[in-house]
Amino acid sequence: MGIQLLGGLALFLFGMEQMAQSLKAVAGRGMKGILARLTSNRFMGAITGAFITAVVQSSSITTVLIVGFISAGLMSMAQSIGVIMGANIGSTITAQIIAFKITHASMLMIAIGFGMLFFIQQEKIKLYGNILMGLGMLFFGVTIMSDAMEPLRNYQPFLDLIMHIENPFISILIAALFTALIQSSAATTGIVIVMASQGFIALPTGIALAFGANIGTCITAILASIGKPREAVRAAMVHIIFNIFGVLLWIGFIDPLAQFVSWLSPRYDMLTGAAKMAAETPRQIANAHTLFNIANTLIFIGFTSQFARLVEWLIPDTPMNESTLTTPRFLNDELINTPSLALDSTRLEIGQMGAQVKTMLARVMPSLLTGNRESLNQIAALDDAVDITYGHVITYLGQISKQSLTSDQTHDFTIFMGAANNLENIGDIIETDLVELGHKRLDEEVAISQKTQKVLINLHETVSRAVDLAIQAVIEGDNEAAQQVISMKASINRQADAAALYEAKRLIAEEPKRLQAYTIEMDTIEKLKRIYYFSKRMATTIPD
């Protein structure tokens, strides 16, 4: 019986995971756009949070997405709270599916899903087959667990144990601990419904266990926020406060809630006793779980500003230190199993890396031409942050590559890998070559004439524009910006050739250390052309 129960639980969890993975692959690319567009007010934010969590079957992934938006300045903490509240509603969808009791169709779902997965070549059809197969395995796991539990109906020690958990506080504690252990409130609620389908637990006990699952899922939020930016910790704190306050608010109203869902849910008056309870209770628990989370969202959604101020007071900002500056802002391991969202996070982190490179490029020319050693050393030090960000991005992309990627995701992966490499090369040119030329100017006590400075600055501005556009093309998938970068090749070559001709004419000028100045100036032109080359390489990866 124990083996059958564990095997059924394994199939149930595996089926839920497989279904969620394929749903994320089908809908994942659009989820972030939906989240960005529909969070302008708290109510739409809650609906969006519920939808996304229903798709990915993980409120923690929704929270991670929110943290990314807050970090990027696209969403305020107050706006994000509505989405986090809505995530709890979305997490009840699994319980609703299980309560429909279509377990008799599980083998048919598995068979059809298998056929779609293995006999059809279209990628999207394969994903739908995976969803159907996962759903079938979920129901098959429920059937196995239910069958395994049937002998317990006459096992007195087990029935005595069940009597003890009729205390709501004990029920909440048991469910919270179990949910913390398996890190899935949906799975806990699903198992509660399976127990109810065997007539082991009454409706009030089932509701208390569902409440406990809501508290236990906070552990996932806590674990996901460890070592993360303040925004992540605050988002986790919102999740914790909301869930715990919600349970505390309702713990005294379990019986009225049970009466209400008994009236609301289908009744089987032709049955009596344990058979009647087994038929009615699963749907009642699922409805109570959903209604509880909807009611809490409606009650607390008017206090999002107060929630935001509370968590900002509880978790204040801290001064940025070196470790903060070198910690990735957007990469999160929670998203690795959802490649579309992980790749979006990589896109944002590459934008961060691009901003670091642009800062170096903007500062290097004044320092090279007229600056002192301190300013040159500061620019070289900036490349350390670029190298660290590069390391994080490449490592993260390596983790993504181990997942099953669609053709579109593989293409995005290639673009981001190339962009990271090209930006790192640009940073190295600035640090190793241009900064070194600045030191050479100081060592040899060379003065760059005003006219020459103007020529070099003009070329630098054109190359900087190309870098800006290339980064924009990668981050926004902007083909027009990419084409602008590619079309700048002729212009930059003309500017570089004109600068070289100007330098050749200046070579005969009677100025002190003219030859040394010529060497520095020509090397500067070549290094700027090299930076443009890497910008163009980024741009050429963007599809038409």
NUKEGU-666732 format. One record per residue (C-alpha): residue in three letters; x, y, z. Coordinates in Angstrom, 2 decimals, always signed. Last residue first. Example, Ala and Ser with C-alpha at 12.3 -4.5 7.8 and 13.67 -1.06 7.14 Angstrom:
<nodes>
residuo	px	py	pz
SER	+13.67	-1.06	+7.14;
ALA	+12.30	-4.50	+7.80;
</nodes>
This chain:
<nodes>
residuo	px	py	pz
ASP	+14.68	+40.46	-40.44;
PRO	+16.45	+38.43	-37.75;
ILE	+18.92	+40.02	-35.30;
THR	+22.29	+38.21	-35.40;
THR	+23.82	+40.81	-37.76;
ALA	+23.45	+43.53	-35.13;
MET	+25.72	+41.84	-32.58;
ARG	+28.47	+41.34	-35.17;
LYS	+28.07	+44.99	-36.18;
SER	+28.76	+46.07	-32.61;
PHE	+31.86	+43.82	-32.55;
TYR	+33.18	+45.47	-35.71;
TYR	+32.37	+48.94	-34.33;
ILE	+34.67	+48.25	-31.38;
ARG	+37.40	+47.22	-33.83;
LYS	+36.99	+50.49	-35.74;
LEU	+37.46	+52.33	-32.43;
LYS	+40.62	+50.29	-31.78;
GLU	+42.02	+51.15	-35.21;
ILE	+41.39	+54.89	-34.75;
THR	+43.03	+54.83	-31.31;
ASP	+46.06	+53.03	-32.76;
MET	+46.38	+55.79	-35.37;
GLU	+46.28	+58.47	-32.63;
ILE	+48.81	+56.76	-30.39;
THR	+51.27	+56.17	-33.27;
TYR	+50.86	+59.72	-34.58;
ALA	+51.51	+61.17	-31.09;
GLN	+54.76	+59.22	-30.83;
LEU	+55.81	+60.41	-34.30;
ARG	+54.95	+64.05	-33.48;
LYS	+57.07	+64.05	-30.34;
PRO	+57.57	+67.85	-30.58;
GLU	+55.73	+69.43	-33.47;
GLU	+56.98	+70.32	-36.91;
ALA	+54.16	+68.83	-38.92;
ILE	+55.22	+66.06	-41.30;
LEU	+53.02	+63.47	-39.56;
ARG	+50.05	+65.83	-39.66;
LYS	+49.39	+64.93	-43.29;
ALA	+49.39	+61.22	-42.40;
GLU	+47.10	+61.91	-39.44;
TYR	+44.58	+63.70	-41.68;
LEU	+44.68	+60.77	-44.08;
ALA	+44.06	+58.38	-41.15;
ALA	+41.15	+60.55	-39.94;
ALA	+39.65	+60.60	-43.44;
ASP	+40.03	+56.82	-43.66;
ALA	+38.38	+56.35	-40.24;
GLN	+35.51	+58.70	-41.16;
ARG	+35.00	+56.95	-44.48;
ASN	+35.16	+53.53	-42.82;
ILE	+32.63	+54.69	-40.23;
SER	+30.24	+55.92	-42.92;
ALA	+30.58	+52.73	-44.98;
LYS	+29.95	+50.50	-41.93;
MET	+26.99	+52.57	-40.68;
SER	+24.57	+50.42	-42.73;
ILE	+25.08	+47.47	-40.36;
VAL	+24.28	+49.57	-37.31;
GLN	+21.18	+51.05	-38.94;
GLN	+20.06	+47.55	-39.94;
ALA	+20.23	+46.45	-36.30;
ALA	+18.19	+49.46	-35.19;
GLU	+15.50	+48.55	-37.74;
ASN	+15.63	+44.91	-36.65;
ASP	+14.72	+45.80	-33.05;
GLY	+14.68	+42.62	-30.95;
GLU	+14.31	+44.95	-27.97;
ILE	+17.42	+43.94	-26.01;
VAL	+19.48	+42.84	-29.02;
ALA	+18.64	+45.77	-31.33;
GLN	+18.98	+48.27	-28.47;
ILE	+22.46	+46.92	-27.73;
ALA	+23.39	+47.30	-31.40;
LEU	+21.91	+50.83	-31.52;
ASP	+23.93	+52.01	-28.52;
VAL	+27.13	+50.42	-29.90;
ALA	+26.61	+52.11	-33.28;
ARG	+26.05	+55.47	-31.59;
SER	+29.28	+54.97	-29.66;
VAL	+31.07	+54.32	-32.97;
THR	+29.75	+57.59	-34.38;
GLU	+30.71	+59.51	-31.23;
HIS	+34.21	+58.00	-31.23;
LEU	+34.74	+59.04	-34.87;
ASN	+33.76	+62.62	-34.00;
ILE	+35.96	+62.54	-30.89;
LEU	+38.96	+61.37	-32.93;
VAL	+38.64	+64.22	-35.44;
LYS	+38.01	+66.81	-32.68;
GLN	+41.03	+65.61	-30.71;
THR	+43.17	+65.93	-33.82;
LYS	+42.10	+69.55	-34.22;
GLN	+42.80	+70.30	-30.53;
SER	+46.30	+68.81	-30.71;
ILE	+47.15	+65.69	-28.68;
ALA	+50.00	+66.31	-26.24;
VAL	+52.54	+63.52	-25.64;
GLU	+54.36	+63.17	-22.34;
GLU	+55.70	+59.71	-23.28;
ASP	+54.36	+58.10	-20.13;
LEU	+51.17	+60.19	-20.18;
ARG	+50.34	+59.32	-23.79;
LYS	+51.22	+55.67	-23.09;
HIS	+48.82	+55.65	-20.14;
GLY	+46.05	+56.86	-22.45;
LEU	+47.01	+54.21	-25.01;
GLU	+46.72	+51.60	-22.25;
VAL	+43.19	+52.82	-21.47;
LEU	+42.32	+52.39	-25.15;
ASP	+43.85	+48.91	-25.46;
THR	+43.30	+46.78	-22.36;
GLU	+40.28	+48.41	-20.73;
ILE	+38.46	+49.72	-23.79;
ILE	+39.29	+46.71	-25.94;
ASP	+38.34	+44.40	-23.06;
GLY	+34.94	+46.07	-22.65;
ILE	+34.29	+45.69	-26.38;
ASN	+35.20	+42.00	-26.16;
GLU	+32.81	+41.51	-23.20;
LEU	+30.07	+43.20	-25.22;
ASN	+30.73	+40.82	-28.13;
ASN	+30.69	+37.71	-25.94;
ALA	+27.46	+38.72	-24.18;
ALA	+25.83	+39.61	-27.51;
GLY	+26.83	+36.26	-29.05;
MET	+25.35	+34.27	-26.15;
PHE	+22.23	+36.44	-26.28;
ILE	+21.67	+35.93	-30.01;
THR	+22.33	+32.17	-29.79;
PHE	+19.85	+31.75	-26.90;
ASP	+17.26	+33.78	-28.81;
HIS	+17.62	+31.37	-31.75;
THR	+17.38	+28.36	-29.45;
GLN	+14.24	+29.86	-27.93;
ASP	+12.68	+30.26	-31.36;
SER	+13.59	+26.66	-32.27;
THR	+12.06	+25.39	-29.00;
LEU	+14.35	+24.57	-26.10;
SER	+14.46	+21.47	-23.88;
GLN	+16.59	+22.54	-20.95;
LYS	+20.34	+22.01	-20.59;
SER	+20.99	+25.16	-22.64;
ILE	+19.30	+27.23	-19.91;
GLN	+21.98	+26.23	-17.41;
GLY	+24.73	+27.29	-19.83;
LEU	+22.85	+30.55	-20.43;
TYR	+23.05	+31.18	-16.68;
THR	+26.80	+30.52	-16.62;
ILE	+27.32	+32.81	-19.62;
VAL	+25.22	+35.59	-18.03;
HIS	+26.91	+35.35	-14.60;
GLY	+30.40	+35.38	-16.13;
TYR	+29.54	+38.35	-18.33;
THR	+28.23	+40.23	-15.29;
ILE	+31.57	+39.58	-13.55;
ASP	+33.56	+40.67	-16.61;
VAL	+31.52	+43.86	-16.99;
ALA	+31.95	+44.66	-13.27;
ASP	+35.73	+44.20	-13.60;
ASP	+35.64	+46.41	-16.71;
LEU	+34.72	+49.37	-14.52;
ALA	+38.17	+49.12	-12.89;
ALA	+39.80	+50.01	-16.22;
ILE	+37.68	+53.16	-16.37;
GLN	+38.75	+54.15	-12.84;
ASN	+42.39	+53.51	-13.76;
LEU	+42.13	+55.94	-16.68;
SER	+40.59	+58.64	-14.46;
GLU	+43.37	+58.19	-11.89;
ARG	+46.10	+58.25	-14.54;
ASN	+45.10	+61.70	-15.79;
GLY	+42.81	+62.76	-18.62;
THR	+43.43	+64.71	-21.82;
LEU	+43.05	+62.43	-24.86;
LEU	+42.60	+58.99	-23.27;
SER	+40.51	+60.33	-20.38;
PRO	+38.16	+62.26	-22.69;
MET	+37.89	+59.14	-24.91;
VAL	+37.33	+56.59	-22.14;
ARG	+34.31	+58.03	-20.36;
ALA	+31.57	+57.33	-22.90;
LEU	+32.98	+53.90	-23.74;
MET	+33.13	+52.81	-20.10;
THR	+29.56	+53.97	-19.46;
LYS	+28.41	+52.22	-22.64;
VAL	+30.03	+48.97	-21.43;
GLN	+28.18	+49.13	-18.09;
ALA	+24.88	+49.89	-19.85;
GLY	+25.44	+46.91	-22.15;
MET	+25.96	+44.64	-19.14;
GLN	+22.64	+45.82	-17.69;
GLY	+20.95	+45.23	-21.06;
ILE	+22.57	+41.79	-21.04;
GLU	+20.85	+41.27	-17.67;
LEU	+17.49	+42.25	-19.18;
ARG	+17.88	+39.82	-22.09;
THR	+18.96	+37.10	-19.66;
SER	+15.72	+37.63	-17.74;
ASP	+13.79	+37.22	-21.00;
LEU	+15.77	+34.04	-21.66;
ALA	+14.78	+32.68	-18.24;
LEU	+11.14	+33.51	-19.02;
SER	+11.15	+31.58	-22.30;
PRO	+13.28	+28.83	-20.75;
THR	+10.86	+28.02	-17.89;
ASN	+12.88	+25.46	-15.91;
ILE	+15.61	+28.07	-15.42;
LEU	+13.14	+30.58	-13.95;
GLU	+13.70	+29.79	-10.26;
ASP	+17.46	+30.11	-10.88;
ASN	+17.09	+33.87	-11.12;
LEU	+18.94	+36.29	-13.36;
PHE	+17.62	+39.86	-13.18;
ARG	+19.89	+41.96	-10.99;
PRO	+23.05	+39.86	-11.15;
THR	+25.23	+40.54	-8.10;
THR	+28.37	+42.56	-8.89;
LEU	+27.08	+45.89	-7.58;
THR	+25.65	+44.29	-4.47;
SER	+28.97	+42.55	-3.71;
GLU	+30.82	+45.86	-4.00;
ASN	+28.49	+47.66	-1.62;
MET	+25.20	+49.43	-2.24;
PRO	+23.89	+51.09	+0.92;
THR	+20.85	+49.26	+2.32;
ASP	+17.21	+49.88	+1.48;
PRO	+14.75	+49.12	+4.25;
ILE	+13.10	+45.72	+4.80;
LEU	+10.39	+46.14	+7.47;
TRP	+9.71	+49.75	+6.47;
GLU	+9.65	+48.90	+2.74;
VAL	+7.43	+45.92	+3.61;
LEU	+4.96	+48.15	+5.49;
ARG	+4.98	+50.95	+2.90;
ALA	+4.14	+48.46	+0.12;
PHE	+1.39	+46.79	+2.17;
GLN	-0.11	+50.25	+2.89;
SER	-0.10	+51.05	-0.82;
THR	-1.69	+47.66	-1.62;
PHE	-4.50	+48.18	+0.90;
GLY	-7.54	+48.01	-1.37;
ILE	-6.37	+44.62	-2.60;
PHE	-6.70	+43.16	+0.88;
ILE	-10.39	+42.20	+0.98;
LEU	-10.78	+41.36	-2.73;
THR	-7.60	+39.23	-2.67;
ASN	-8.69	+37.50	+0.52;
ALA	-12.09	+36.71	-1.00;
ILE	-10.53	+35.25	-4.16;
ASN	-8.15	+33.10	-2.08;
PHE	-10.92	+31.73	+0.17;
LEU	-13.23	+31.23	-2.81;
THR	-10.62	+29.08	-4.61;
HIS	-9.85	+26.91	-1.58;
ALA	-13.53	+26.61	-0.68;
ASN	-14.35	+25.54	-4.24;
ALA	-11.63	+22.86	-4.22;
ILE	-12.76	+21.66	-0.78;
GLN	-16.41	+21.48	-1.91;
ARG	-15.48	+19.59	-5.08;
PRO	-13.60	+16.97	-3.05;
THR	-16.33	+16.82	-0.32;
GLU	-19.34	+15.80	-2.42;
ALA	-18.72	+12.23	-3.60;
ALA	-16.65	+11.04	-0.63;
MET	-19.12	+12.62	+1.82;
LYS	-22.06	+10.89	+0.13;
ALA	-20.25	+7.53	+0.18;
ALA	-19.25	+8.03	+3.81;
GLY	-22.86	+8.42	+4.92;
THR	-25.64	+8.56	+2.33;
LEU	-26.09	+8.80	-1.42;
MET	-29.18	+9.82	-3.41;
ASP	-28.71	+13.35	-2.08;
TYR	-25.58	+13.84	-4.20;
ARG	-25.05	+17.61	-4.03;
PRO	-23.17	+19.91	-6.42;
SER	-21.37	+22.87	-4.76;
LEU	-22.81	+26.23	-3.65;
TRP	-24.79	+25.06	-0.60;
SER	-21.88	+22.97	+0.69;
VAL	-19.58	+25.88	-0.25;
PHE	-21.56	+28.16	+2.09;
GLN	-21.75	+25.69	+4.97;
ALA	-18.01	+25.05	+4.84;
LEU	-17.32	+28.82	+4.81;
PRO	-19.58	+29.21	+7.87;
ASP	-17.63	+26.35	+9.59;
ILE	-14.17	+27.70	+8.72;
PHE	-14.98	+31.21	+9.95;
GLY	-12.63	+31.49	+12.94;
ILE	-9.60	+30.61	+10.83;
TRP	-10.60	+33.14	+8.19;
LEU	-8.68	+36.27	+9.21;
LEU	-5.70	+34.29	+10.51;
VAL	-5.51	+32.46	+7.17;
GLY	-5.52	+35.71	+5.19;
PHE	-3.01	+37.36	+7.53;
ILE	-0.64	+34.42	+6.95;
ASN	-1.02	+34.48	+3.16;
PHE	-0.75	+38.25	+2.75;
ILE	+2.18	+38.61	+5.16;
ILE	+4.14	+35.80	+3.48;
HIS	+3.54	+36.93	-0.12;
VAL	+4.34	+40.54	+0.76;
MET	+7.55	+39.34	+2.47;
ALA	+8.54	+37.42	-0.67;
ALA	+8.09	+40.59	-2.74;
ARG	+10.17	+42.52	-0.19;
VAL	+12.97	+39.94	-0.30;
ALA	+12.99	+40.05	-4.11;
GLU	+13.07	+43.87	-4.17;
ARG	+15.95	+43.84	-1.66;
PRO	+18.13	+41.90	-4.10;
LYS	+18.55	+38.09	-3.72;
GLY	+20.71	+36.13	-1.28;
ILE	+17.70	+34.23	+0.04;
SER	+14.54	+35.34	-1.81;
ALA	+13.67	+31.96	-3.37;
LEU	+13.95	+30.21	+0.02;
ILE	+11.48	+32.66	+1.59;
ALA	+9.02	+32.39	-1.31;
THR	+9.17	+28.59	-1.18;
ILE	+8.56	+28.72	+2.58;
CYS	+5.49	+30.86	+1.91;
THR	+3.93	+27.79	+0.28;
GLY	+3.43	+26.38	+3.77;
ILE	+1.00	+29.15	+4.72;
ASN	-1.33	+28.51	+1.79;
ALA	-1.03	+24.75	+2.34;
GLY	-2.16	+25.26	+5.93;
PHE	-5.33	+26.98	+4.70;
ALA	-5.98	+23.98	+2.42;
LEU	-5.62	+21.69	+5.48;
ALA	-8.15	+23.84	+7.36;
ILE	-10.57	+23.57	+4.42;
GLY	-10.18	+19.77	+4.34;
THR	-10.82	+19.59	+8.08;
PRO	-14.00	+21.67	+7.69;
LEU	-15.13	+19.41	+4.77;
ALA	-14.76	+16.09	+6.56;
ILE	-11.78	+13.83	+6.04;
PHE	-11.41	+10.13	+5.27;
GLY	-14.32	+9.81	+2.81;
GLN	-12.17	+8.25	+0.10;
SER	-12.64	+11.29	-2.15;
ALA	-11.66	+13.47	+0.81;
MET	-8.23	+11.81	+0.91;
VAL	-7.80	+12.52	-2.82;
ILE	-8.89	+16.13	-2.23;
VAL	-6.26	+16.51	+0.50;
ILE	-3.68	+15.07	-1.92;
GLY	-4.59	+17.72	-4.49;
THR	-4.40	+20.45	-1.85;
THR	-0.87	+19.36	-1.00;
ALA	+0.11	+19.19	-4.68;
ALA	-1.24	+22.69	-5.36;
SER	+0.60	+24.05	-2.29;
SER	+3.87	+22.88	-3.80;
GLN	+7.21	+23.06	-2.00;
ILE	+7.35	+19.30	-1.14;
LEU	+8.60	+19.89	+2.42;
ALA	+7.07	+23.35	+2.95;
THR	+3.76	+21.92	+1.76;
PHE	+4.00	+19.07	+4.29;
LEU	+4.84	+21.49	+7.11;
ALA	+1.98	+23.85	+6.25;
ALA	-0.46	+20.95	+5.84;
ILE	+0.42	+19.52	+9.27;
LEU	+0.26	+22.95	+10.99;
ILE	-3.07	+23.89	+9.42;
SER	-4.59	+20.55	+10.38;
ILE	-3.27	+20.85	+13.95;
PHE	-4.81	+24.32	+14.24;
PRO	-8.09	+23.13	+12.72;
ASN	-8.53	+20.25	+15.23;
GLU	-9.96	+17.53	+12.99;
ILE	-6.38	+16.34	+12.73;
HIS	-6.81	+14.05	+15.73;
MET	-9.72	+12.12	+14.21;
ILE	-7.55	+11.26	+11.22;
LEU	-5.11	+9.51	+13.56;
ASP	-7.92	+7.40	+15.02;
LEU	-9.00	+6.43	+11.48;
PHE	-5.41	+5.40	+10.77;
PRO	-5.27	+3.26	+13.92;
GLN	-8.69	+1.76	+13.01;
TYR	-7.87	+0.44	+9.52;
ASN	-11.26	-0.09	+7.84;
ARG	-11.19	+2.90	+5.48;
LEU	-7.42	+2.42	+5.20;
PRO	-8.02	-0.29	+2.58;
GLU	-9.13	+2.47	+0.12;
MET	-5.95	+4.54	+0.42;
ALA	-4.03	+2.72	-2.30;
ASP	-6.97	+3.02	-4.70;
SER	-7.08	+6.80	-4.19;
MET	-3.33	+7.10	-4.61;
ILE	-3.48	+5.08	-7.85;
THR	-6.40	+7.12	-9.20;
VAL	-4.71	+10.43	-8.32;
GLY	-1.56	+9.27	-10.11;
PHE	-3.67	+8.43	-13.17;
PHE	-5.20	+11.91	-13.02;
LEU	-1.76	+13.57	-13.01;
MET	-0.52	+11.13	-15.64;
GLY	-3.41	+12.15	-17.91;
LEU	-2.68	+15.84	-17.36;
GLY	+0.96	+15.25	-18.24;
MET	-0.04	+13.38	-21.41;
LEU	-2.40	+16.18	-22.42;
ILE	+0.24	+18.86	-21.84;
ASN	+2.90	+16.78	-23.62;
GLY	+0.60	+16.35	-26.59;
TYR	+0.08	+20.11	-26.69;
LEU	+3.87	+20.51	-26.75;
LYS	+4.20	+17.95	-29.55;
ILE	+1.55	+19.82	-31.54;
LYS	+3.64	+23.01	-31.19;
GLU	+6.79	+21.30	-32.46;
GLN	+5.19	+19.77	-35.53;
GLN	+6.64	+16.28	-36.05;
ILE	+3.64	+14.18	-35.09;
PHE	+4.09	+10.52	-34.11;
PHE	+5.86	+10.74	-30.75;
LEU	+4.21	+13.60	-28.86;
MET	+0.78	+13.57	-30.48;
GLY	+0.55	+9.78	-30.03;
PHE	+1.75	+10.00	-26.43;
GLY	-0.83	+12.68	-25.67;
ILE	-3.58	+10.52	-27.16;
ALA	-2.51	+7.50	-25.07;
ILE	-2.00	+9.50	-21.87;
MET	-5.36	+11.23	-22.27;
LEU	-7.07	+7.87	-22.91;
MET	-5.39	+6.43	-19.78;
SER	-6.62	+9.36	-17.66;
ALA	-10.23	+9.28	-18.88;
HIS	-11.50	+7.43	-15.79;
THR	-9.82	+10.13	-13.69;
ILE	-12.41	+12.66	-14.82;
LYS	-13.15	+13.50	-11.21;
PHE	-13.68	+17.26	-11.67;
ALA	-12.04	+17.72	-8.25;
ILE	-8.60	+17.13	-9.75;
ILE	-8.97	+20.09	-12.14;
GLN	-10.22	+22.41	-9.38;
ALA	-7.33	+21.44	-7.12;
THR	-4.89	+22.16	-9.95;
ILE	-6.45	+25.61	-10.54;
THR	-5.91	+26.77	-6.95;
SER	-2.46	+28.31	-7.67;
GLY	-4.07	+30.92	-9.90;
ILE	-5.93	+32.44	-6.96;
ASN	-2.71	+32.73	-4.94;
ALA	-1.02	+34.49	-7.86;
GLY	-3.72	+37.18	-7.72;
MET	-2.27	+38.45	-4.45;
ILE	+1.21	+38.63	-5.96;
VAL	-0.18	+40.54	-8.96;
GLY	-1.97	+43.04	-6.71;
ILE	+1.26	+43.53	-4.74;
SER	+3.28	+44.38	-7.85;
GLN	+1.61	+47.74	-8.38;
ALA	+2.52	+48.87	-4.83;
MET	+6.16	+47.77	-5.32;
SER	+6.36	+49.89	-8.46;
MET	+6.66	+48.44	-11.94;
LEU	+8.89	+48.98	-14.97;
GLY	+11.90	+50.17	-12.95;
ALA	+14.03	+47.25	-14.16;
SER	+14.39	+45.93	-10.60;
ILE	+10.60	+46.15	-10.11;
PHE	+9.99	+44.25	-13.36;
GLY	+12.51	+41.55	-12.42;
VAL	+11.01	+41.20	-8.95;
ILE	+7.58	+40.70	-10.53;
LEU	+8.91	+37.88	-12.70;
VAL	+10.34	+36.21	-9.58;
THR	+6.94	+36.51	-7.86;
THR	+5.22	+34.82	-10.80;
ILE	+7.82	+32.04	-10.59;
SER	+7.07	+31.69	-6.83;
SER	+3.33	+31.39	-7.54;
SER	+4.04	+28.20	-9.45;
GLN	+1.61	+26.33	-11.69;
VAL	+3.12	+28.03	-14.78;
VAL	-0.23	+28.54	-16.51;
ALA	-2.45	+29.06	-13.45;
THR	+0.25	+31.32	-12.02;
ILE	+0.14	+33.48	-15.17;
PHE	-3.65	+33.77	-15.09;
ALA	-3.91	+34.57	-11.37;
GLY	-1.18	+37.21	-11.58;
THR	-2.93	+38.80	-14.56;
ILE	-6.26	+38.93	-12.73;
ALA	-4.55	+40.47	-9.68;
GLY	-2.75	+43.05	-11.84;
MET	-6.01	+43.90	-13.59;
PHE	-7.43	+44.67	-10.16;
ARG	-4.37	+46.62	-8.98;
ASN	-4.20	+48.97	-11.94;
SER	-1.64	+49.32	-14.74;
THR	-0.70	+45.66	-14.38;
LEU	-2.08	+44.43	-17.69;
ARG	+0.56	+45.45	-20.20;
ALA	+3.78	+44.27	-18.50;
LEU	+2.27	+41.01	-17.25;
ILE	+0.83	+40.22	-20.65;
GLY	+4.20	+40.92	-22.25;
LYS	+5.90	+38.63	-19.73;
MET	+3.42	+35.86	-20.40;
GLY	+3.72	+36.00	-24.19;
ARG	+6.82	+33.86	-24.56;
GLY	+5.65	+31.52	-21.81;
ALA	+2.39	+30.43	-23.40;
VAL	+3.36	+27.25	-25.24;
ALA	+6.63	+26.55	-23.38;
LYS	+5.04	+27.40	-20.04;
LEU	+2.12	+25.08	-20.78;
SER	+4.65	+22.39	-21.68;
GLN	+6.49	+22.74	-18.39;
ALA	+3.24	+22.94	-16.40;
MET	+1.90	+19.68	-17.87;
GLN	+5.21	+17.90	-17.26;
GLU	+5.36	+19.17	-13.66;
MET	+1.76	+18.17	-12.92;
GLY	+2.35	+14.74	-14.44;
PHE	+5.53	+14.29	-12.42;
LEU	+3.79	+15.30	-9.20;
PHE	+0.86	+12.90	-9.78;
LEU	+3.12	+10.10	-11.02;
ALA	+5.31	+10.42	-7.91;
LEU	+2.24	+10.57	-5.64;
GLY	+0.87	+7.41	-7.26;
GLY	+4.20	+5.66	-6.77;
LEU	+4.32	+6.76	-3.13;
LEU	+0.77	+5.46	-2.50;
GLN	+1.40	+2.20	-4.33;
ILE	+4.62	+1.63	-2.41;
GLY	+2.84	+2.36	+0.88;
MET	+0.00	+0.00	+0.00;
</nodes>
